[in-house]
Amino acid sequence: MEKSDRSPKSLGINRRDMMRLAAISGLGVAASGSFWSSVSAAQGAETAPKKGGTLTINLTSDPSNFDPMSTTTNRVLYIAGACYNNLVMFDPMSPDVIIGDLAREWTVSEDGQTYTFKLVENVKFHDGKPFTAEDVKYTFDFVRNPPEGAVSVRSGQLEVVDTIEVLDELTVQFRLKRPSPAFLPTLASGWMLVYPKHILEAKGSMKADVVGTGPFRLAKYSKGVSIELVRNENYHIPDRPYLDGITVYIIGDASTTLSYLKTGQLTVFMNMGDEEARRTKQNDKQLVVQEVPALSFTCVSFNTTKGPFSDVRVRQAVSLVMDRAETISVVGQGEAVVGGLMPPGRWALPASDLATVPGYGGNPADNLAKAKELMREAGHPKGFSTTLMTKRNANYEAAAVFMQSKLAEIGITSSIDLQDDTLSYENLMSKNYEISPWIHTAGGDDPDTIFSDFYTCSASRNYSGVCDEKFDENFALQSREMNEDKRRAISHEMELSMLQEFNRVVLFWQKKFLGLSPRVQGLIIHPVMDNNRRFQDVWLSA
C-alpha cells in the first residue's frame, strides 16, 4: 500500500507518491526555478499574511444556477469553488501537485484499484450539519449515476468507479473497475466538489442552495449586479480564510473591467483577454499580469445531426478555409498556438501527424481550392446560408466575425446570433444550432479527461452528435493502460481518427491571463483556473 498524508504544514502528497503519480498520469513535480516557483515567490513577497479586506473580482454574466453538477458553464464555480471543498485538489500555488482537501490522507492498493481516504475531523457544512463519509459517498454516487430526473454532466468522468463504500464515519473507499492513471487528477478537478447529502438527497440538485464546507459562504446575490461571499467563521482550517469576503461584480464589458482594475474598484481581473493584457503590460506597470499556456481552445462546433453540416465534406471544407496561422494572428492576436484535440504538451499529437489533417497544414491557396471542390462534391457549388450561434462575449464575437469572412470564401453566407450564457449553452447541449464558434476549457491535460468530456459518444460536451464506437473502444483501452508510451500511442490513433470526423475543428489553443492589483497575495494563475477558486490562502497587503 502507498500512502499520502495531509499534514497541517505541508498538504502535498509525499515525494514517492508524487513521482509514482507523475509517471502514470502525467502530473509534474514542481521544480525550483520554474514559472510556478517564481510566481509563488513574487506573490509571497510579504511573509506574514494579513487578515481582513474584501477581494473584488469580475464575472461577465450571471451564473445560470448554483449547481456545478448540472452545468458546464464555469460561471457557477466563481461561487461554488470558494464555498465547497474537494476530496483532493490541485495545490493553489503549485498547479501540478495534488494535495488533500477534505481528505487528510489516502492509500492506494498495490493493484491501483482501491483508494481509501481518511477524512478531516470536525468539519461542518455552512448550515451546521457535520460532514461525514456519507456525504462523500452520496456526492460521487450522484455524480456518476444521478437519480431519475436529476442531471450530472460529468458522470462519464467517473465511469471507472465500481463501488464507493463507507468504512466508518471518516473513512471512505473507492473501488475501481480497473487501474486508472487519471482517477486522482479527476477528483482534484475544481468541478468535483463534495455536497451535503441531506440537501442533495432531499432536493435532487444544488441549483438553489449553496451549502458547502468551504472557506466562504454565500451572503447576498443581486442578479445582474453582484454576488457577495463572506468568511466562514467555522472553517475547519485554523486562521483561514484570511479575507473577510469576496465580492463578484457582474461586468459584461472587458474595457470597463480593466478600468475598474486600474481605479482599484476591482482587485482581480479574471479571464483577462489578450488585448487587455497587452494594454496593461504596456501602459499600467503598477498592475500585475500573469500568463500561462492554458487548457482553453477556440474551435468551431458543427451540428452533424441535420442540415448541410451533417456532410463531413462540408465540415472538412470549413476546416480547410480556416487558415490556422491567420486565425491565430487575427483572432488570437498572436497569443496562441496551433493544436489538435489534445493541448500542446506531453499528450499532443506530433506536429508532422497533425499537418496531415486537412486544415492544419498545406498552402492556404491550395486549401481554399480543395475546400471549394469539396463544396461542389457535397452539392453546394454556390454555397448556402447558415447562422453562427455563439455567446455574447467579445472573444466569442471576434471568432464569429472572422469565421463569417472565411466562410464567405467558399460561398457560405452567415449571420451571427449572439446569445446570453444560459440560452447559448442550452442550445449547444440540445443541438439547437447549425455551426458555432466557441471557447472551451478542458478539465485537465489527460486523454481520459478531454476525450470523455468532448469526444466519446456519451461525452457531456459532445455537442456535434458524432458517435464513433471504435473511438469509444480505444478510449477504454487507453484508460486502463498503465504504460505511458503505449497509452500515448493509443491516444494519438484516437485523435487522428476523430480529427478526420471534423465534428469540432480546433483553431488554436490559447494563453490565459490574470490581472491583479499588487495588493493581492497568494493567488496565481492555473492552466485551468477552475481548479484554483478556493481563495482560502489569498490575502490583501496594505
N, C-alpha and C positions, 0 to 999 in steps of 0.2 A: 504493500500500500504506500502511495505517496501522499504527503500531507502538505497543505498550505495553511498558513496561520495569519490571523489578523490581530496584530498586537497594537496597543494604543500608540506607540511611537512610529511604527512602520507597518502600514496596512498592505504592503505589496506581498505577493506570494514569494516564497524563498527562491534563491537563485537556481537551485537544481530543478525545481518545478518550472521556473520561468524558461530555462533552457530547453526543457522537455517540451513545454507548450509551444515555444518558438519553433522547435523542429517539426512539430506535427500540424501547426496551424498558421504558421507564417507571422506570428507576432514577434516583434523585435524587442531586444533588451536595450533600454536607454543607455547611451554611451556618453561619456564626458566629451565636451566639445561639440555635441550635436545641436541641431536647431532648437530642440526642446530644452536642452540644458541651458543654452544661452538665454532663451526667452524666460525660463523659470528664474534664472538668476536676476534678470532685469526686473521682473515683476516682484521679486522678493528682496529688492534693494534695502527696504526698511525691514529689519529683522523682527521687530515687535509689532504684530498686528494690533490695530486699534478697533475697538468695538464702537458700534453706532453708525448712523448715517443710512441713507436710502440709495440703493443702486437704481438708476433710471435707464431703461433700455427701450428700444423701439420694436414694434411689431407692425407689419404693413397692413394687416386687416384682422378682424375678429376671428377667433377660432370657431369652427363650426359647432363644437361642443367641447366638453372637458374629458372625453374618453379616448385615451391613446389606443385602446384595443380595437375600436371600430372605425378608425380613421387613418388615412395615410398622410394628411397634411401635418407638417411639423409645427404648425401654429399652436397646437394643443400642448406641445412639450415645453413651450415657454412658461407655462403654468405648472403642468404636471411634473416636469423634471425637477423642480425645486420643492414640490410638495410631497413627493413619494420617494421611496428608496428602491434600489435593485437588490437582488441577492448578492451579486458581484457586479463590479463596474470597472470601466476604464479609468485609470488614475487621472484626475483633473490636470495634474502637472506633468504627467508622463503618458501621453496618449497611447503608447504601445504596450503598456503594462496593465494587467488585470489585478485588481485588489478587491478585498472584501468590502461589502456594504452592510447588508443585514446578516450576511454570513461572516462569522468571526474566524472560522477555519473550515477547511474541507479536505476530504481524502478522495483519492481516485483508485479504484481497484486495478490490479495488475493487467487485467484484460481490457481496461479502458472503458468498461461498460457500466460501472456503478460509481456514482458521485454521491458522497454523503456530506451534507452541510450541517455544521453546528451553528446555531443562530445566536445573535447578540441578545443578552438578557435585558429585562426591564424596558423594553421598547413599547411605546403606546401609540395608537392612532390619534389623530387630532381630536376625535370625539371622546378620548379617554379609555377606549377599549384596548385591552392588551393584545399585542402582536404575538402570534404563535406559529408553529409549523403548519397548522391547519390553514392559515391564510396563504402560505406559500403553495401548499398543495392545491387549494381551491383555485388560486390565481392561474397557475400554469396548466392545470387540467382544463380550465375555462379557455385559456389562450389556444391550446392545441385541439380542443374538442368542445366548442361552445354549446350550451344547451339550446334546444329548439327555440327559434325565434331570436336568439342572440347572435351577435356578429363579432368575429375575430378575424381581422385581415392578415394576421401573422401566424395562423395555425400551421402553415406549411413549414415554417422555420423550426418548429418543434416536432416535426414528423418522426424524428429519430427516437423520441422518448417513448418507452414502452409502458412503464408504470411510475407513479410517484407515491411514495409511502411515508407516512408519519411514524417515526420510530419512537419519539417522545415529544413533549411539548416544545422543545427547542432543537429537535433534530429531524431533518427531512432527507429522504434518499430518492434519487432519480436513477432508474434503471433504463439503459438504452437498448435499443434493438440490435445495435452494432456499435463498435467504436466510432466516434465522430470527432475529427480534429476541429470542427467548428462549433462544438456544443458550448464550451465555456465562453468563447467570444460572443456567441449568440445571446447567452444570458446577460452578458455585460453591456449589450446594446442599450442605449437610452430609452428604447421603447419597451424593454422587458421589466416593467415596474411591478411591484408587489402591492396588491389591493386588499382591502378589508373584506373578508368572507361575509361578514354579517350584512354588509350593504350590497355587495355584488350578487349574493345569493338571493336577496330579497327583491332587488330591482332589476337584475338582469343586465345592467350596464352601469358605467360611472359617468354617463353623459351629463347629468345634472348635479353630481356630487364631487367635491374634491376633498377627500378624507384619506390622507396618507399618513406616513410616519416621518415624513421629510422635515428638513430644517425650516421650512416656511409653510404657512397656511394661507388659504385664500381669505381675504378680508372684505374686498369690495370689487364688484365688476360693473363698470359703467360702459355699456355697449357703445362701440364706436369712439370711445374716449380713452379709457384706461382700465387696467387690471391691477389691483393692489394686493400684494402679498406682505405679510408681517411675520416677524420672527416667531418660531415655535418655541415657547419658553420651556417646554418639557422635552426638548430634543435629547435623544439618548447619548449624544457625544458631548461631553462637558465643554462648556465655553463656546459652543458653536450654535448657530452661525454667528459670525461677527457683526453682520449687518442688522439694523433694525428692521429693514424690509426691502422689498423690490417693487418698483412701480413700472409697469409695462404700458407705454403710451402707444395708441393706435395711430400711426402716421403713414399714410399711403405714398407720400412723395419723397423720393430719395434726397432731393435738394433741400427740402425742409428739414429732413432728418439731419443732414450734415450741418445745416445752420444751427440747429439745436445743440449739436455736439460742440460746435465752436463756442457758443454762448454759455455752455455749462448746464443747459436745461436737460440735456442727456449726458450720462457718463459713459454709455456704451452704445455704439452703432453696430447692431447685429446685422450680419449678412450685407456688409458694405459692398457696393458694386465696384466694378473696375474703374469707372470714371471718377467716382467719389474718392476711391483710394488714391488714384494718381493726383487728383487735385489737392488732397490733404497732404500727401508726401511732399508736393512741390510748394504749397503755399502756407501750410499750418504746421510748422516744425514742432510746435509745443504739444501737438497731439501725437498719439501713438497709433501706428498702423501695423498690425501683424498680418502676415500672409503665409499660406501653406498650400501645397498641392492638395486638392480636395477630391473627395469621392462624389463629386457632383458632375453631371454631364448634361449638355444641351443636346436635344435629339428631336427627331420627327417621329411621331407615332401615327400609324395608319389603322383605320378600322377595316380589317380584312374580311369582315363578315358580310359586307354588302357594298354595292356601288363599284366604281371604277378601281378602287384600291384593293379590291378582292383579287385582282390580277397581279401576280408577282412581277410581271413585266413592267407594269406602271410604277410599282414601288421601286423597282431597280432603276427605272428612268429618273425618278426623283433623286435617288442616291447619286447617280452619275452627274446630275446637273449641279448638285450642291458641292461645289469645289471646296475641299476642306481648308486649304490654305487661305482662300479668300474669305471663307466663313469665319475663320479664327481672327483674321485681320479686321473684318468689319463688325462682326457680332461680338466676338471675344476680345476685341480691342488689343489683340496680341498677347493677352494674358491667359493662354490656354494651350493645350497640346492635343494632337491627333491621337485617337484611341478607338478600340473596338468596344465589345461588351464589358470586358474587364478593364479596370483603370490601369494606367501606366504603373508598372511595378512588378512584383515577383510573379504574378499570375497572368500578366498581359501576353497577348498573342504577339509573337515575334513580328517586327515591322515588315519583314520580307513576306510573311504569310498574310498579314493584313492588307498589303498592297495588291494582293491578287483578287481582293473583293471589289467588285465594281463600285467606284466612287471614292475609294481610298488610295488609289494610285492612278497612273496614267496621265496623259496630256489633257488639259481641260477642253481643248477644241475637239480632240478625238472622243472624249467622254460625251460632249454635247451631241456630236453626230450619232453616236451609239444610242443615246437617250431618245433622240428623235426617231431613230429606226425602231426602237422598242415600242414607242407610242404608236407607230404605224402598224406594227405587228399585232398590237393589242386592240386595234380597231379604232384608234383615236388619232388619225393623221392630222386633224385640225385642233386637237386638244379637247378640253371640256371645262366646265365651270365647277368650282368647289368652294368650300368655306373653311378657312383656317380658324379653328376654335382654340383659344388659349386663355390664360389667366390675365387679368388686368394688373399688369406689373411691368415696369419699364424694361426689364431684361427680357421678359417673355415677348413683349411687344416688339422689341428690336429684332429678335429672332424671326418673328412673324413677318415683319415688313421686309426683311432681307429675303426670306423664303418666297414671299409674294413675287418679288422681282425675278428670282431664279426660276420659279415655276412658269412664268410668262415666256421664258426662252424655249419651252417645249410645248407651248400652246395652252397651258393650264391657266385659265383666268380665275383669280381667287379674291374673295372678300375676307376681311378679318373680323372675327367675332370675339371681342374681349368680354370676359365674364368674371364675376367675383369668385373668390376662392371656393366657396361651398358649391355653387352651381357648376363650375368648371370641373371639379373633382367628381361630382355626381355624374356628369355627362361622360367623363372618361370611363368611370367604372361601369356605367350602364351601356357603354359603346354607342352613345347618342352623339356621334360626331363622325366626320369623314377623315380629316387629317388634322394633326395638332402638333405644333411646335411646343416643346415643354422642357423644363429643367427638373431633373430628378436627383435625389441624393441617395446613395447606396448606404446600407446599414453597416458595411464593413468590406474590407478588401479580401474576400474569400469566395470561391466558387459556390459554396453552399448558400451563402447569404445572397449574393447577387442573382444567381440563376433561379433560386427558389422565390425570390421577390419579384423578378421581372419576366422570366422566360419559360419556366415549366408550365405545363397545362393548367395547373391549379394556382399559379403564382398570383398573389394579391394585386400586383401591378402589371399583370399581363393584359394591357388594355387593347391589344390588337386582335385577340381571339385566335392567334396561331397556336396550334397544339400539335407537337411532334412527339409521338410515342417513343421513337428511338432516342430522342433527346432526353426524355424522362428516364429511360432505362440507363443511359450513360450517366445521368445525374446521380442515380442511386449507386452506380459503380464507383464514381469518384468520391462520393460522400463517405464511403466506408474504406477507401484506400488510404492506408497509413504511410505508404512510401510516397514522399512528396514528388519525386520525379515522375513516377507513374501517374500520380494524381494530376500533375500539371499536363501530361500528355493527353489524358482523357479530357481535361478542361479545354485544351486547345482544339481538339477534334470537335467538341460540342460547340465551341464558339464559332468555328469556321462554318459548321453546318447551319447554325441559327442566323449568322450574318447573311447567308445566301437566301434566307426567307424574307429579309428586308421588312420584318414586322415593326421593328423600331430601328431607325437609322441614327446611329450616334454621330453627331457632328464634331464634338470635341469634349474633352474633359477640362474642367475649369480649375482656376485657383480660387481660394476663398480668402476674404479679407475681414478683419475685425478692427473697428475703430474704437479707440479708448481715450478717455481723459487720463492724464498722467497720474491722477489720484487713485485710479483703480489698480489694486494689487491682488495677486493670487488668481488671475484669470488669464488663460492662454487659449489661443485658437486651436481646435482639433480638426483633423481632416473631415471628421463627421461631427459637427458642432452639436448635433442632437445628443451626443454622448457626453457632453460637458455642460449640462444645465442644472446641476445641483446647487452651485453657488455657496455651499456651506463654508468654504475657506476664503471667499472673496472679502476684501475689506477696502476701506477708503482712507487714504492718507490725508493729512491736513492740507 
